[in-house]
Amino acid sequence: MVKAYFIALSLVLMVLNTDAVKAADKGQLDLRAVVRHSMNVVIETNRDASEIDLSEEVSQLEIAHINEITNSHDSYVISIQSKNNGYFISSTGAEKIPYKIQYGVEGMPGKLLINSPGNFEVNSGEYSDQIYFTILKK
């Protein structure tokens, strides 16, 4: 216990020693910060996206609104990919109906539109696809 007090007293004396600590009437602290690059795509789906009637032609039906969010002055591009290469596939996988996606249409910023000729020659049922979005710096 005496040893512990001796060590503590030695540390206090070292801190109080004016030669060990130098003070000045001015000081400077240089600060540097970084703002990390951020690019995001926010997809707001339209209720029609899960209720598309493919028994008739679909023309420029808005299925979602895309918000592009970035803090970069650099250019970027949105890539859109379909899991089924632009086809609605039946739940059995045996039948397909083509469609096309439009995005960035002049006068309709942020709107994701779908077009499909529809098809009366396929069986009734559910057809689906998945669309993937990627935002990339140019």
N, C-alpha and C positions, 0 to 999 in steps of 0.2 A: 504494500500500500504506500509506503514511503517512496518507492521507486516511481509510482504513478504520479504522486504530487510533484516530485522533482522534474519529471518530464513535462507536466503541465506548466509549472513555474518557468521552466526553460523556454517553452513556446511563448508564454506571455512576455517574457523579457526580450525575446527576439523580435516580437511584433512592436514592442515599445522602443526598440533601438532606432534612433532617428537616422543613423547611417544606413540602415537596411531599407528604409522606406523614404523615398524622395518625393516631395510635393512640389507642384508648380502652380503658378497663378493662371495658366492657360493650358488647355488640352484639346486634343482633336481625336475624333473617332470617325473613321471612314466607313460609310455604310454602302453595301452593294446588295442589290436584290435582283431576282430573276422572276419574270412572269412566264410560266410554262405555256407552251403552245397548246391550244385546245381547239379541237374541231369535233362537232357532234351533229348528229341527225336526230331530230325528234319527229316521230311519226304519230299523227293524230288520225286514227282510222274513222271512216264514215260508217254509219250503221249499215249502209248499202253494201259494204265490202263482204259481209257474211250472208247477204240475201240477193245475190246477183241471179237474175232469171235468164238462163242460157237457152231457153226454148225459143227465144226470138233475138233479133239483132240488138246488140248493146253498142251505143255510140257515145263516146266521150262522157261516160258515167264517172263522176268523181268518187273515188273509193278512199282517198286519204288526202291529208294536207301535210306537206313536209316542211319542217322548219330547219333551216341550215344555220348552225350557230358556230361562229369561229371568232377568235380574237387575233387572227393573222391578217396582215396586209397582203400576203401572198395569195395567188390564185389557187383554187381547188376545184375538184371535179367530183360529182356524185355518180357512183357506179350502181346500176340496178341490174340484178341477176335473178332469173327465175329458176327455181329448183327443177321444174319440168320443161325447161326451154320454151316457155311461152304457150304451154298447153294446160288446160284444166284436165286432170286425169280422174276417171271414175274411181269409186271406192274399191272396185274389183281390179282396177289397173288395166282393164281390157279396152276401154274406150277413152278417146280424148277429143277435146274441143279447143281450137286455137284461139288465142287472144293476143292483143298488143297493148303495151303500156305506153302512155305519153306522159312526159314530165318536162317542165320548163317551157310550156306552151306560151307563146307571146300573149300578153294580156291576162294570163291566168297564173301568176307566180305562186309557186308552192303547191299547186294542185296536181295530184296524181290521178290520171284518167285511164279508163280501160275501154277498149273496143273489141268486140267479138261478133262474128257473123251469126252466132247462135247455131243450133243444130237440132232439127226435128228427127234426124235419122239415128240418133243414139238412144239408148235406154234411159228411162227416167232414173233419178237417184242423185246422190251428192257427188260433185266434182270439185277438186281442189288443186291448189298449187301454193307454193311459198315464194315470197319475194324477199331478196336480201339487198340491203342498202349499205354502201360503203362510201365514206367521204375521204378523199385523198388529196394531199397537197400536190400541185402540179410541179 
